[in-house]
Structure formats: C-alpha cells, structure tokens
Amino acid sequence: MKHLAACALLSLALAAPLAAQDVASFEKRTSVHTLGNGLTVVVCERHEAPVVSFFTYVDVGADREVPGITGLAHMFEHMAFKGTDRIGTTDYKAESAALGKVEEAYRAYDLERRRTVAHDETKVKGAEQAWRSAMEEAEGFVVTNAFPELVERQGGEGLNAFTSSDETAYVYSFPANRVELWALLESGRFLHPVMREFYKERDVVIEERRLRTESRPIGRLIEQFVAAAFTAHPYGQPVIGWPSDLQAFSATDAMEFFKNYYVPANVVVAIVGDVTPAQVFPLVEAYFGRLPRQPKPEPLRTVEPPQRCERQVILRDPSQPIYVEGYHRPAAGDPDDATYDAISDVLSNGRVSRLYRTLVRDKRVAADTGGFNGFPGDKYPNLFVFYAMTTPGHKPEEAADLIHAEIERLKNEDVNDDELARVKTRAKTELIRSLDSNTGLAQQLATAQARFGDWREIFRRVERIDKVTKPDVRRVAQATFRLGNRTVGVVESTQMATAAAK
C-alpha cells in the first residue's frame, strides 16, 4: 500500500509541470482567428498523418427553446444534413416554390387541428390531405442523402452531429487535400439551409423519442426527474422535445430558430490535423466570411430559483428498480467546479471508488452505481447526480441509504491522501487520453473556446483540480448535499410488489 501511495504521489508531482509543458507545446501549433462577421476559428497543427478533423460548435441547444418549440434545436441538427440550394435538389427554384406551398398548407392544417372552438374534424382531414399533397409535390425535387453521400465519395469519415442542452455540434474528417471542399460544404449548409423533407424527418425524431424515452423505464424516469428538478430553467425540458411540440412546430419555426441562433458570432470552428494557419485562414475567410454578420444572441434571462424543499418522482413499472437523486450546483465557470470534479472521481471513478466498493462489491445491492455532475449540461447551474441500478431482490431504498451514508461520510470526514492523489493523477491521464485523436482534440478546443473564450481552459481545469484540498471537498459537500436541495427519482418495480404480495 505504501508503495502504491508513493507512486501516486510521484505521478502527482509530475502532473503540474507536464500540464504546463502541454500548454506550451500546444501554443506553438495552435492559432485562433476571428472573422469580421464574428465567427471564430481555432487551428491546431498535427502533421503525423495527411488527415484533418473539423468540429463546428454552435452555442445553442435546448437552452434557447420555449414551450411550443421544444426539440427544435435537435430538429435543426437533422435538417443540416438535408443539403443546400445546390446540393440535394433537381430544381431548387421549383422546389422552393413547392416548399412554400407546403408551409401554407401546414399552417392551415395545424390551426384547424388545434382549434378548440368550432372544431370540425372534416375540415381537419381536408386540410391534412392538402398538406400531404403539397409535401408529395415538393418531394419530387429531392435528391435523397445527397450531402452525406457527397462527403463520403470525397473520402470523408465520421460525419455526425449532436445536440445537447447547451450546444449543437457537427463533426467529420477529410483527407488533408479536401480542406477547401470542407469549407465550401460546411459554410454552404449554414449559408443556404433548406427545410426539405422537414415533416418526414420530424416523424423520424418522434420515433427516436419513442425508442429512447417512452419505451424505456430509465428514459421515462429521467425525463420526469429533470422536469421536477428544474421548475423555471430550460434544463427542465427534454432535448428531444415534448411530444405535442414535436407534432406541432414547423419548418418556418426551424428557419426562425436558425436565423436567431446560427449567427457567425455564435459559432466556433476547430480544425485539427495536417494543415497550417496560413493555408486554412484564407479559406475560412473566403467561404465562412459569406455568412452575414449579426449580433451574438443575448444571454439567457431565466435563472433557476433556489430549491427549498425535497422533490420526488416515482415511476411504477414492471422493470428492475432504479434510484436517482440530484442536487443543484453552480455552472462550470464556478471557482468550485474542480472540487465537484474531485468529488465525482472519489465517489465513482472505477472499482476503487467509494460507491462501487460499498453498493456493488461489498453489499451487492446494485449492479451499477455512481455520482457525477454537469447534468443535464454545465453551461448553467446544473445537477450533481447519484444513481443506482439495483440487483434482483433489492429495493431502491436500500441503495438510497447506502448512498446517503457515503454522502455523510464525505461531509464529515476528510478524504484520504491516496484518494486525493488518485484524483489528481487521473485528471492528467484523462486529459492526455482525450486529446489523443484529432476529432477529440477538435471537440475540446471548440468547446473551451466557445464556453470560456480561451481553448487553454482545457489545461487549466487540470491545474485547478491539482489545487483541490481536503477541506474544499468537505466544504462543497456540506454546502451542496442538503435535503432541501435534493430531487429524487425512483422506479418502483411492480413485479417485485406482486411477488411480495404472493
């Protein structure tokens, strides 16, 4: 044990200078340029292989949605793969006119469908038929999958995107001799997006919601848990959207969302690979410079009010019991953010973590357990979440009691030297691992630049974790893990209840 502790302390001693050395190394090959329209580009040179990865970060997610359009950020992410006025159509002029008719017909149908006074089902069906006929006409001009197939034909790989509560991002890689093609394609889909096949794609998203949320006990639980935890802030809304909104918002709504938030000042592009700033910056200027300059959206107004009483949601379902509880904590920019990371590591990182040893290894109450922060996002004040997936025959209350015992231990006893040393060593190791691939590095650079205004925050996080002390852990745990600040979510097994009754 002493030998292991000595090794951990030695690694810790090396961590700080290594982090500084990494920053210095990256500074020599990382450049940042902001276009006249406000778009920011980060370029990092890596010449080991003739490939380049691109990560486009748009500083908008579900956080900017309001009731009626929840799920729209994710919906627009889908539409960004539908092509442009030049890609994905056989005749854009005719298609544009047809899409205009689709919107007129949909507006009429949607109003009839939602009418509460003098609702006439015959009129609804007639309006729906007119809308579907208009869609059929517009679809006659569509070249399906034109954008992704073009990327693939030109050697592109990893074409993907994601939407979260905090951001929307687009990623793929190209051979190094295709950088200008990337600039043309990526700028084009934000210069001339086309809402083709919008309602067909909306049905895809509705099915995605059904599969990921409505058909899974954990999905249904987490949706209700988050809605209970956040009563004012958009974090309480599902990224995929509420069902009624998915069945109501329109292509017109999507374009309005795009115009408000997909502005150059709200976008950071990271480019990592076999390139140089002298090569990339002129291309970005030429292509992305075409995007019209607009002001960056104002900061979000709504702030989640302090929680003053415990909240609880219970889902009764014929599945294995699940236990979740969350506590409000500050946003990622808070001075104590590194301490929250350290607490998460002590409780959850690997088989030596406190929760794993107690709930899984020793008591065998849970098959899986953990504690993590930054949920459902970390741009704004968020949740530190604990969870346990119980083993057969065990109830959520058993897991809750053991989790609470570990929380109280964290609040009243100092973590030991070995635990804190492991936290700090792993932070450095995980940083190095996360920067290993071009795609991973591009994501880190873009996210840090957009969120904090400086890509160097990637390394500063490790430096801050290195300064976390035992009193910091106790202080933050005591301030955060309070009964009145807690929201609980439980899946109670109806199967277990039935078996017990017999």
Secondary structure, 3 states (H helix, E strand, C coil): CHHHHHHHHHHHHHHHHHHHHHHHHHHHHEEEEECCCCCEEEEEECCCCCEEEEEEEECCCHHHCCCCCCCHHHHHHHHCCCCCCCCCECCHHHHHHHHHHHHHHHHHHHHHHHCCCCCCHHHHHHHHHHHHHHHHHHHCCECCCHHHHHHHHCCCEEEEEEECCCCEEEEEEEEHHHHHHHHHHHHHHHHCCCCCCHHHHHHHHHHHHHHHHHCCHHHHHHHHHHHHHCCCCHHHCCCCCCHHHHCCCCHHHHHHHHHHHCCHHHEEEEEEECCCHHHHHHHHHHHHCCCCCCCCCCCCCCCCCCCCCCEEEEEEECCCCEEEEEEEECCCCCCCHHHHHHHHHHHHCCCCCHHHHHHHHHCCCEEEEEEEEEECCCCCCEEEEEEEEECCCCCHHHHHHHHHHHHHHHHHCCCCHHHHHHHHHHHHHHHHHHCCCHHHHHHHHHHHHHHHCCCCHHHHHHHHHHCCCHHHHHHHHHHHCCHHHEEEEEEEEHHHHHHHHC
